[in-house]
Amino acid sequence: MATYDKQFPDRCPAAPRRPGASTTTKLAWSAVVLLCSIGSPAVAAAADEADAPLPLVPPEHRGGFTFGATLAPVGTGRVVAYPNKIDQLNDPRFEQKLSGALASRWGLFVGATPRDWMSVGLTFQAESASQNERVLAGGMVGLRFDGYPAYAWGGEWRNIGLTAEFGAGFASITDVDGNVLAEGGSLASIGVGAFWDAWRIWHLGVGPGLNYVHEESETMQLDLVTLNLRANFYGTLLQ
């Protein structure tokens, strides 16, 4: 006869202990125990606990909705480009080259800071460079990631970070009269940088940064290095 644990009545019955029980009987009791286990309160409670959402971790330093702006009035760059025409592509007669050109860049960022050491969101960047009466103008739209790899060290290390951006860009080179000399078409854009949120005012983190961006297509290669001042608004910013 099956026995029950009187101390724990919610447990399943134990299989009968008959030495001569047949294999069929053992399999039948195994099925009963399995079904009982699935429906037992202890198993149900464990399943509910496993399915429960993880508790939200309140921010220690920064968090929530994030909006930012970057201004980089000082920089330099190199651009090699051609008209967006098959018969002029890679033809030295139509090549436009800016080497050591004065460059600038500015951008916007909107996203979130789900952890104190990470922000992610969308970014828009505009860029320009000029040399010898030729002007490059362009921009990019993509994703930006800010990380604080030394956050665990505490102190001011929590405000020193690295940034990366990926997206699609566009650019063209014109002369002083506005005539298009070269076009980049659809550019693949990637950028990396380092920054320091040196000053924290209200919900703002403000500080300097250094960025490098590379953009490339079949008709243009562009490299820019800029010094910038960035300001980020955080939904939560603790001193």
DOMITOR-286983 format. One record per residue: residue number from 0; x, y, z of N, C-alpha, C in turn. Coordinates in steps of 0.1 Angstrom, whole numbers, plus 5000, padded with zeros to 4 digits. Layout:
BEGIN
num | n_u | n_v | n_w | ca_u | ca_v | ca_w | c_u | c_v | c_w
NUM | X | Y | Z | X | Y | Z | X | Y | Z
...
***
This chain:
BEGIN
num | n_u | n_v | n_w | ca_u | ca_v | ca_w | c_u | c_v | c_w
0 | 5009 | 4988 | 5000 | 5000 | 5000 | 5000 | 5009 | 5012 | 5000
1 | 5004 | 5023 | 4993 | 5012 | 5035 | 4992 | 5012 | 5042 | 5006
2 | 5023 | 5049 | 5009 | 5024 | 5056 | 5022 | 5026 | 5071 | 5019
3 | 5021 | 5079 | 5029 | 5022 | 5093 | 5028 | 5031 | 5099 | 5039
4 | 5037 | 5109 | 5037 | 5045 | 5116 | 5047 | 5036 | 5124 | 5056
5 | 5034 | 5120 | 5068 | 5024 | 5127 | 5077 | 5030 | 5141 | 5081
6 | 5043 | 5142 | 5082 | 5049 | 5155 | 5086 | 5047 | 5166 | 5075
7 | 5048 | 5161 | 5062 | 5047 | 5170 | 5051 | 5036 | 5165 | 5042
8 | 5023 | 5168 | 5045 | 5012 | 5162 | 5037 | 5011 | 5167 | 5023
9 | 5018 | 5177 | 5019 | 5018 | 5182 | 5005 | 5027 | 5174 | 4996
10 | 5035 | 5165 | 5002 | 5044 | 5157 | 4994 | 5036 | 5146 | 4987
11 | 5042 | 5140 | 4977 | 5036 | 5129 | 4969 | 5037 | 5116 | 4976
12 | 5029 | 5106 | 4973 | 5030 | 5093 | 4979 | 5042 | 5086 | 4975
13 | 5048 | 5078 | 4984 | 5059 | 5070 | 4980 | 5055 | 5057 | 4973
14 | 5063 | 5052 | 4964 | 5060 | 5040 | 4957 | 5059 | 5028 | 4967
15 | 5050 | 5019 | 4964 | 5049 | 5007 | 4973 | 5062 | 4999 | 4974
16 | 5065 | 4995 | 4986 | 5078 | 4988 | 4988 | 5075 | 4972 | 4988
17 | 5072 | 4967 | 4976 | 5070 | 4953 | 4975 | 5082 | 4947 | 4967
18 | 5089 | 4938 | 4973 | 5101 | 4933 | 4965 | 5097 | 4926 | 4952
19 | 5085 | 4921 | 4952 | 5081 | 4914 | 4940 | 5073 | 4921 | 4930
20 | 5073 | 4934 | 4932 | 5065 | 4943 | 4923 | 5070 | 4941 | 4908
21 | 5060 | 4941 | 4899 | 5064 | 4940 | 4885 | 5069 | 4953 | 4879
22 | 5075 | 4952 | 4868 | 5080 | 4964 | 4861 | 5069 | 4973 | 4857
23 | 5058 | 4968 | 4853 | 5046 | 4976 | 4850 | 5041 | 4984 | 4862
24 | 5041 | 4977 | 4873 | 5036 | 4984 | 4885 | 5046 | 4995 | 4889
25 | 5059 | 4993 | 4888 | 5069 | 5003 | 4891 | 5067 | 5015 | 4882
26 | 5065 | 5012 | 4869 | 5064 | 5023 | 4859 | 5051 | 5031 | 4862
27 | 5040 | 5024 | 4866 | 5028 | 5031 | 4869 | 5029 | 5040 | 4881
28 | 5036 | 5035 | 4891 | 5038 | 5044 | 4903 | 5047 | 5055 | 4900
29 | 5057 | 5053 | 4892 | 5066 | 5064 | 4888 | 5058 | 5075 | 4881
30 | 5049 | 5071 | 4872 | 5041 | 5081 | 4866 | 5032 | 5089 | 4875
31 | 5026 | 5082 | 4886 | 5018 | 5088 | 4896 | 5026 | 5098 | 4904
32 | 5038 | 5094 | 4908 | 5047 | 5103 | 4915 | 5051 | 5116 | 4907
33 | 5054 | 5114 | 4894 | 5057 | 5125 | 4885 | 5046 | 5135 | 4884
34 | 5034 | 5130 | 4881 | 5022 | 5139 | 4880 | 5020 | 5146 | 4893
35 | 5021 | 5139 | 4904 | 5019 | 5145 | 4917 | 5029 | 5156 | 4920
36 | 5042 | 5154 | 4916 | 5052 | 5163 | 4918 | 5049 | 5176 | 4910
37 | 5045 | 5174 | 4897 | 5042 | 5186 | 4889 | 5031 | 5195 | 4895
38 | 5021 | 5188 | 4901 | 5010 | 5196 | 4907 | 5011 | 5200 | 4922
39 | 5022 | 5196 | 4928 | 5024 | 5198 | 4942 | 5026 | 5213 | 4945
40 | 5022 | 5218 | 4957 | 5023 | 5232 | 4960 | 5038 | 5236 | 4960
41 | 5047 | 5228 | 4965 | 5061 | 5232 | 4966 | 5067 | 5234 | 4952
42 | 5064 | 5225 | 4942 | 5069 | 5227 | 4929 | 5062 | 5239 | 4922
43 | 5049 | 5241 | 4924 | 5043 | 5253 | 4919 | 5049 | 5266 | 4924
44 | 5051 | 5266 | 4937 | 5057 | 5278 | 4943 | 5071 | 5281 | 4937
45 | 5079 | 5270 | 4935 | 5092 | 5272 | 4929 | 5091 | 5277 | 4915
46 | 5082 | 5272 | 4907 | 5080 | 5276 | 4893 | 5076 | 5291 | 4893
47 | 5067 | 5295 | 4902 | 5062 | 5309 | 4902 | 5074 | 5318 | 4906
48 | 5082 | 5313 | 4915 | 5094 | 5321 | 4919 | 5104 | 5323 | 4907
49 | 5106 | 5312 | 4899 | 5115 | 5312 | 4888 | 5110 | 5322 | 4877
50 | 5096 | 5322 | 4875 | 5090 | 5330 | 4865 | 5089 | 5345 | 4869
51 | 5090 | 5348 | 4882 | 5088 | 5362 | 4886 | 5099 | 5371 | 4880
52 | 5095 | 5383 | 4876 | 5105 | 5392 | 4871 | 5116 | 5396 | 4881
53 | 5128 | 5398 | 4876 | 5139 | 5403 | 4884 | 5136 | 5416 | 4890
54 | 5139 | 5418 | 4903 | 5137 | 5432 | 4909 | 5145 | 5442 | 4902
55 | 5140 | 5454 | 4901 | 5147 | 5465 | 4895 | 5158 | 5470 | 4905
56 | 5170 | 5472 | 4900 | 5181 | 5477 | 4908 | 5181 | 5492 | 4908
57 | 5179 | 5499 | 4919 | 5180 | 5514 | 4918 | 5194 | 5519 | 4915
58 | 5195 | 5530 | 4908 | 5208 | 5535 | 4904 | 5216 | 5540 | 4916
59 | 5229 | 5538 | 4916 | 5237 | 5543 | 4927 | 5243 | 5557 | 4923
60 | 5245 | 5559 | 4910 | 5252 | 5571 | 4905 | 5244 | 5578 | 4894
61 | 5240 | 5571 | 4884 | 5233 | 5576 | 4873 | 5223 | 5566 | 4867
62 | 5212 | 5571 | 4861 | 5203 | 5561 | 4855 | 5191 | 5568 | 4849
63 | 5182 | 5560 | 4843 | 5170 | 5566 | 4837 | 5171 | 5571 | 4823
64 | 5161 | 5579 | 4819 | 5161 | 5586 | 4806 | 5174 | 5594 | 4804
65 | 5180 | 5594 | 4792 | 5192 | 5601 | 4790 | 5191 | 5609 | 4777
66 | 5195 | 5622 | 4778 | 5195 | 5630 | 4766 | 5208 | 5638 | 4766
67 | 5215 | 5639 | 4755 | 5228 | 5646 | 4755 | 5231 | 5653 | 4742
68 | 5241 | 5662 | 4743 | 5246 | 5669 | 4732 | 5261 | 5670 | 4732
69 | 5268 | 5670 | 4721 | 5282 | 5670 | 4719 | 5286 | 5681 | 4710
70 | 5295 | 5690 | 4714 | 5300 | 5701 | 4705 | 5316 | 5699 | 4704
71 | 5320 | 5698 | 4692 | 5335 | 5696 | 4689 | 5339 | 5706 | 4679
72 | 5343 | 5718 | 4683 | 5347 | 5729 | 4674 | 5361 | 5727 | 4669
73 | 5369 | 5719 | 4676 | 5383 | 5718 | 4672 | 5386 | 5703 | 4668
74 | 5392 | 5702 | 4656 | 5396 | 5689 | 4651 | 5403 | 5689 | 4638
75 | 5407 | 5678 | 4633 | 5414 | 5677 | 4621 | 5409 | 5664 | 4614
76 | 5412 | 5664 | 4600 | 5407 | 5652 | 4593 | 5414 | 5651 | 4580
77 | 5411 | 5639 | 4574 | 5416 | 5635 | 4561 | 5404 | 5629 | 4553
78 | 5403 | 5634 | 4541 | 5392 | 5629 | 4532 | 5397 | 5627 | 4518
79 | 5394 | 5615 | 4513 | 5396 | 5613 | 4498 | 5383 | 5609 | 4492
80 | 5379 | 5616 | 4481 | 5366 | 5614 | 4476 | 5366 | 5616 | 4461
81 | 5356 | 5610 | 4454 | 5354 | 5612 | 4440 | 5339 | 5615 | 4437
82 | 5336 | 5620 | 4425 | 5322 | 5622 | 4421 | 5315 | 5608 | 4421
83 | 5302 | 5609 | 4424 | 5294 | 5596 | 4425 | 5290 | 5592 | 4410
84 | 5300 | 5591 | 4402 | 5298 | 5587 | 4388 | 5307 | 5576 | 4384
85 | 5303 | 5565 | 4378 | 5311 | 5554 | 4375 | 5323 | 5557 | 4366
86 | 5321 | 5566 | 4356 | 5333 | 5569 | 4347 | 5343 | 5578 | 4354
87 | 5340 | 5584 | 4366 | 5349 | 5593 | 4372 | 5355 | 5587 | 4385
88 | 5350 | 5575 | 4389 | 5354 | 5568 | 4401 | 5369 | 5564 | 4400
89 | 5377 | 5567 | 4410 | 5391 | 5563 | 4410 | 5400 | 5570 | 4399
90 | 5394 | 5580 | 4393 | 5402 | 5587 | 4383 | 5409 | 5599 | 4390
91 | 5422 | 5599 | 4389 | 5430 | 5610 | 4396 | 5426 | 5624 | 4392
92 | 5421 | 5625 | 4380 | 5417 | 5639 | 4375 | 5405 | 5644 | 4383
93 | 5397 | 5636 | 4389 | 5385 | 5640 | 4397 | 5386 | 5638 | 4412
94 | 5398 | 5634 | 4416 | 5400 | 5631 | 4430 | 5400 | 5644 | 4438
95 | 5393 | 5644 | 4450 | 5393 | 5655 | 4459 | 5399 | 5650 | 4472
96 | 5409 | 5657 | 4476 | 5416 | 5652 | 4488 | 5418 | 5664 | 4498
97 | 5413 | 5662 | 4510 | 5416 | 5671 | 4521 | 5424 | 5664 | 4531
98 | 5436 | 5670 | 4533 | 5446 | 5663 | 4542 | 5450 | 5673 | 4553
99 | 5448 | 5670 | 4566 | 5450 | 5680 | 4576 | 5440 | 5691 | 4577
100 | 5428 | 5688 | 4572 | 5418 | 5699 | 4571 | 5413 | 5702 | 4585
101 | 5409 | 5715 | 4587 | 5403 | 5719 | 4599 | 5389 | 5713 | 4600
102 | 5385 | 5706 | 4611 | 5373 | 5699 | 4611 | 5365 | 5702 | 4624
103 | 5352 | 5700 | 4624 | 5344 | 5702 | 4635 | 5332 | 5692 | 4635
104 | 5326 | 5690 | 4646 | 5315 | 5680 | 4647 | 5306 | 5683 | 4659
105 | 5293 | 5681 | 4657 | 5284 | 5682 | 4668 | 5273 | 5672 | 4667
106 | 5267 | 5668 | 4678 | 5257 | 5658 | 4677 | 5247 | 5658 | 4689
107 | 5237 | 5650 | 4687 | 5226 | 5648 | 4698 | 5225 | 5633 | 4701
108 | 5221 | 5630 | 4713 | 5219 | 5616 | 4717 | 5207 | 5615 | 4726
109 | 5199 | 5605 | 4724 | 5187 | 5602 | 4732 | 5186 | 5587 | 4735
110 | 5184 | 5584 | 4747 | 5184 | 5569 | 4750 | 5181 | 5567 | 4765
111 | 5188 | 5557 | 4771 | 5185 | 5554 | 4785 | 5198 | 5549 | 4791
112 | 5198 | 5549 | 4804 | 5210 | 5544 | 4812 | 5204 | 5533 | 4821
113 | 5203 | 5520 | 4816 | 5197 | 5510 | 4824 | 5206 | 5505 | 4836
114 | 5219 | 5508 | 4835 | 5228 | 5505 | 4846 | 5238 | 5517 | 4848
115 | 5243 | 5518 | 4860 | 5252 | 5529 | 4863 | 5264 | 5530 | 4854
116 | 5268 | 5519 | 4848 | 5280 | 5518 | 4840 | 5277 | 5517 | 4825
117 | 5265 | 5520 | 4821 | 5262 | 5518 | 4807 | 5250 | 5527 | 4802
118 | 5252 | 5534 | 4791 | 5241 | 5541 | 4784 | 5240 | 5536 | 4770
119 | 5228 | 5536 | 4764 | 5226 | 5532 | 4750 | 5215 | 5540 | 4744
120 | 5216 | 5543 | 4731 | 5205 | 5551 | 4725 | 5208 | 5554 | 4711
121 | 5200 | 5563 | 4705 | 5202 | 5568 | 4691 | 5210 | 5581 | 4691
122 | 5218 | 5583 | 4681 | 5226 | 5595 | 4680 | 5225 | 5601 | 4665
123 | 5226 | 5614 | 4665 | 5227 | 5621 | 4652 | 5239 | 5629 | 4653
124 | 5248 | 5628 | 4643 | 5260 | 5636 | 4643 | 5262 | 5644 | 4630
125 | 5266 | 5657 | 4631 | 5268 | 5665 | 4619 | 5283 | 5668 | 4619
126 | 5289 | 5669 | 4607 | 5304 | 5671 | 4606 | 5307 | 5680 | 4595
127 | 5319 | 5687 | 4596 | 5323 | 5695 | 4585 | 5338 | 5696 | 4585
128 | 5344 | 5699 | 4574 | 5359 | 5701 | 4573 | 5361 | 5710 | 4561
129 | 5372 | 5718 | 4561 | 5374 | 5728 | 4550 | 5389 | 5729 | 4548
130 | 5393 | 5731 | 4535 | 5407 | 5733 | 4531 | 5407 | 5738 | 4517
131 | 5415 | 5748 | 4514 | 5417 | 5753 | 4500 | 5404 | 5756 | 4493
132 | 5395 | 5763 | 4500 | 5382 | 5767 | 4494 | 5373 | 5756 | 4490
133 | 5375 | 5744 | 4497 | 5366 | 5733 | 4495 | 5361 | 5729 | 4509
134 | 5348 | 5726 | 4509 | 5341 | 5723 | 4522 | 5335 | 5710 | 4521
135 | 5337 | 5702 | 4532 | 5330 | 5689 | 4534 | 5319 | 5691 | 4544
136 | 5307 | 5686 | 4541 | 5296 | 5687 | 4550 | 5289 | 5673 | 4550
137 | 5285 | 5668 | 4561 | 5279 | 5655 | 4562 | 5274 | 5652 | 4576
138 | 5270 | 5640 | 4578 | 5265 | 5636 | 4591 | 5263 | 5621 | 4591
139 | 5257 | 5616 | 4603 | 5254 | 5602 | 4604 | 5243 | 5600 | 4614
140 | 5236 | 5589 | 4612 | 5225 | 5585 | 4622 | 5228 | 5571 | 4626
141 | 5227 | 5568 | 4639 | 5230 | 5554 | 4643 | 5228 | 5552 | 4658
142 | 5235 | 5542 | 4663 | 5234 | 5538 | 4677 | 5247 | 5543 | 4684
143 | 5245 | 5546 | 4697 | 5257 | 5550 | 4705 | 5257 | 5543 | 4718
144 | 5268 | 5538 | 4722 | 5270 | 5531 | 4735 | 5280 | 5538 | 4743
145 | 5277 | 5542 | 4756 | 5286 | 5547 | 4765 | 5288 | 5537 | 4776
146 | 5301 | 5535 | 4779 | 5304 | 5525 | 4790 | 5314 | 5531 | 4800
147 | 5313 | 5527 | 4812 | 5323 | 5531 | 4823 | 5330 | 5519 | 4828
148 | 5340 | 5514 | 4821 | 5347 | 5502 | 4825 | 5353 | 5502 | 4838
149 | 5357 | 5513 | 4844 | 5364 | 5514 | 4857 | 5354 | 5518 | 4868
150 | 5341 | 5516 | 4865 | 5331 | 5521 | 4875 | 5333 | 5514 | 4889
151 | 5336 | 5501 | 4889 | 5338 | 5494 | 4901 | 5349 | 5499 | 4910
152 | 5358 | 5507 | 4905 | 5369 | 5513 | 4913 | 5364 | 5524 | 4922
153 | 5352 | 5529 | 4919 | 5347 | 5540 | 4927 | 5353 | 5553 | 4925
154 | 5348 | 5563 | 4932 | 5354 | 5576 | 4931 | 5352 | 5583 | 4917
155 | 5361 | 5590 | 4913 | 5360 | 5597 | 4900 | 5361 | 5588 | 4888
156 | 5366 | 5575 | 4891 | 5366 | 5565 | 4880 | 5352 | 5562 | 4875
157 | 5342 | 5565 | 4883 | 5328 | 5562 | 4879 | 5324 | 5572 | 4868
158 | 5331 | 5583 | 4865 | 5328 | 5593 | 4855 | 5337 | 5593 | 4843
159 | 5346 | 5583 | 4842 | 5355 | 5582 | 4831 | 5350 | 5571 | 4822
160 | 5347 | 5574 | 4809 | 5341 | 5563 | 4801 | 5346 | 5563 | 4787
161 | 5341 | 5552 | 4780 | 5344 | 5550 | 4766 | 5331 | 5551 | 4758
162 | 5332 | 5555 | 4746 | 5320 | 5556 | 4738 | 5322 | 5549 | 4724
163 | 5312 | 5544 | 4718 | 5313 | 5538 | 4705 | 5300 | 5541 | 4698
164 | 5301 | 5544 | 4685 | 5289 | 5547 | 4677 | 5290 | 5539 | 4663
165 | 5278 | 5535 | 4658 | 5277 | 5527 | 4646 | 5265 | 5532 | 4638
166 | 5266 | 5534 | 4625 | 5255 | 5539 | 4618 | 5258 | 5541 | 4603
167 | 5249 | 5549 | 4597 | 5250 | 5552 | 4582 | 5252 | 5567 | 4581
168 | 5261 | 5571 | 4572 | 5264 | 5585 | 4571 | 5262 | 5590 | 4556
169 | 5264 | 5603 | 4555 | 5263 | 5609 | 4542 | 5273 | 5621 | 4542
170 | 5279 | 5624 | 4531 | 5288 | 5636 | 4530 | 5290 | 5640 | 4515
171 | 5294 | 5652 | 4514 | 5298 | 5657 | 4500 | 5308 | 5668 | 4502
172 | 5315 | 5671 | 4491 | 5325 | 5682 | 4491 | 5321 | 5692 | 4480
173 | 5320 | 5704 | 4484 | 5316 | 5715 | 4474 | 5327 | 5726 | 4474
174 | 5326 | 5734 | 4463 | 5335 | 5745 | 4463 | 5328 | 5757 | 4469
175 | 5335 | 5769 | 4468 | 5329 | 5781 | 4475 | 5316 | 5785 | 4468
176 | 5314 | 5781 | 4455 | 5302 | 5785 | 4448 | 5291 | 5775 | 4450
177 | 5293 | 5764 | 4458 | 5283 | 5754 | 4461 | 5283 | 5743 | 4451
178 | 5292 | 5743 | 4441 | 5292 | 5732 | 4431 | 5297 | 5719 | 4438
179 | 5290 | 5708 | 4436 | 5294 | 5695 | 4442 | 5306 | 5689 | 4434
180 | 5317 | 5687 | 4442 | 5329 | 5682 | 4436 | 5330 | 5667 | 4438
181 | 5325 | 5662 | 4449 | 5325 | 5648 | 4452 | 5314 | 5644 | 4462
182 | 5309 | 5632 | 4461 | 5298 | 5627 | 4470 | 5302 | 5614 | 4476
183 | 5298 | 5612 | 4489 | 5301 | 5599 | 4495 | 5290 | 5589 | 4494
184 | 5278 | 5593 | 4488 | 5267 | 5583 | 4488 | 5263 | 5578 | 4502
185 | 5261 | 5565 | 4503 | 5257 | 5560 | 4516 | 5270 | 5555 | 4523
186 | 5274 | 5561 | 4534 | 5286 | 5558 | 4541 | 5284 | 5549 | 4553
187 | 5292 | 5539 | 4555 | 5293 | 5532 | 4567 | 5301 | 5540 | 4577
188 | 5295 | 5542 | 4589 | 5302 | 5551 | 4599 | 5304 | 5543 | 4612
189 | 5316 | 5545 | 4617 | 5320 | 5539 | 4630 | 5329 | 5549 | 4637
190 | 5326 | 5551 | 4650 | 5334 | 5560 | 4658 | 5337 | 5555 | 4672
191 | 5348 | 5559 | 4678 | 5351 | 5555 | 4691 | 5357 | 5568 | 4698
192 | 5357 | 5567 | 4712 | 5362 | 5579 | 4719 | 5363 | 5576 | 4734
193 | 5368 | 5586 | 4741 | 5369 | 5586 | 4755 | 5364 | 5599 | 4761
194 | 5359 | 5599 | 4773 | 5353 | 5611 | 4779 | 5354 | 5611 | 4794
195 | 5352 | 5623 | 4800 | 5352 | 5624 | 4814 | 5341 | 5634 | 4818
196 | 5331 | 5628 | 4825 | 5320 | 5637 | 4831 | 5326 | 5644 | 4843
197 | 5333 | 5654 | 4841 | 5341 | 5661 | 4852 | 5332 | 5669 | 4861
198 | 5321 | 5675 | 4856 | 5313 | 5683 | 4864 | 5298 | 5678 | 4864
199 | 5292 | 5677 | 4876 | 5279 | 5672 | 4877 | 5270 | 5684 | 4883
200 | 5261 | 5689 | 4875 | 5253 | 5700 | 4879 | 5238 | 5696 | 4877
201 | 5231 | 5695 | 4888 | 5217 | 5691 | 4888 | 5217 | 5677 | 4882
202 | 5210 | 5675 | 4871 | 5209 | 5662 | 4864 | 5219 | 5661 | 4852
203 | 5228 | 5670 | 4851 | 5237 | 5671 | 4840 | 5251 | 5666 | 4844
204 | 5257 | 5658 | 4835 | 5271 | 5654 | 4835 | 5278 | 5661 | 4824
205 | 5288 | 5669 | 4827 | 5294 | 5677 | 4816 | 5309 | 5675 | 4817
206 | 5316 | 5674 | 4805 | 5330 | 5672 | 4806 | 5336 | 5671 | 4792
207 | 5349 | 5670 | 4791 | 5356 | 5669 | 4778 | 5357 | 5655 | 4773
208 | 5360 | 5654 | 4760 | 5361 | 5641 | 4753 | 5370 | 5642 | 4741
209 | 5374 | 5630 | 4736 | 5382 | 5629 | 4724 | 5376 | 5618 | 4716
210 | 5373 | 5621 | 4703 | 5366 | 5612 | 4694 | 5374 | 5610 | 4681
211 | 5373 | 5598 | 4676 | 5378 | 5594 | 4663 | 5366 | 5588 | 4655
212 | 5364 | 5592 | 4643 | 5353 | 5586 | 4634 | 5359 | 5583 | 4621
213 | 5355 | 5571 | 4615 | 5358 | 5567 | 4602 | 5346 | 5564 | 4594
214 | 5345 | 5570 | 4582 | 5333 | 5567 | 4574 | 5339 | 5563 | 4560
215 | 5332 | 5554 | 4554 | 5337 | 5549 | 4541 | 5326 | 5544 | 4532
216 | 5328 | 5547 | 4519 | 5319 | 5541 | 4509 | 5328 | 5539 | 4496
217 | 5321 | 5535 | 4485 | 5329 | 5533 | 4473 | 5336 | 5545 | 4468
218 | 5330 | 5557 | 4471 | 5335 | 5570 | 4465 | 5341 | 5579 | 4475
219 | 5342 | 5575 | 4488 | 5347 | 5584 | 4498 | 5353 | 5576 | 4510
220 | 5364 | 5581 | 4515 | 5370 | 5577 | 4528 | 5373 | 5589 | 4536
221 | 5368 | 5589 | 4549 | 5368 | 5600 | 4557 | 5373 | 5596 | 4571
222 | 5383 | 5604 | 4577 | 5387 | 5601 | 4590 | 5388 | 5615 | 4597
223 | 5382 | 5616 | 4609 | 5382 | 5628 | 4617 | 5386 | 5625 | 4631
224 | 5393 | 5634 | 4637 | 5397 | 5634 | 4651 | 5393 | 5647 | 4657
225 | 5385 | 5647 | 4668 | 5380 | 5659 | 4673 | 5380 | 5659 | 4689
226 | 5383 | 5671 | 4694 | 5381 | 5674 | 4708 | 5368 | 5679 | 4710
227 | 5360 | 5675 | 4721 | 5347 | 5679 | 4722 | 5343 | 5682 | 4737
228 | 5333 | 5689 | 4738 | 5326 | 5691 | 4751 | 5312 | 5685 | 4750
229 | 5310 | 5676 | 4760 | 5297 | 5669 | 4759 | 5289 | 5671 | 4772
230 | 5276 | 5671 | 4771 | 5267 | 5673 | 4783 | 5256 | 5663 | 4781
231 | 5254 | 5655 | 4792 | 5243 | 5645 | 4792 | 5234 | 5647 | 4804
232 | 5221 | 5647 | 4801 | 5211 | 5648 | 4811 | 5207 | 5634 | 4815
233 | 5206 | 5631 | 4828 | 5202 | 5618 | 4833 | 5190 | 5619 | 4841
234 | 5180 | 5610 | 4840 | 5168 | 5610 | 4848 | 5172 | 5610 | 4863
235 | 5183 | 5602 | 4866 | 5188 | 5602 | 4880 | 5203 | 5604 | 4879
236 | 5208 | 5614 | 4887 | 5222 | 5617 | 4888 | 5225 | 5620 | 4902
237 | 5232 | 5611 | 4909 | 5236 | 5613 | 4923 | 5250 | 5617 | 4924
238 | 5253 | 5626 | 4933 | 5267 | 5631 | 4934 | 5276 | 5621 | 4941
***
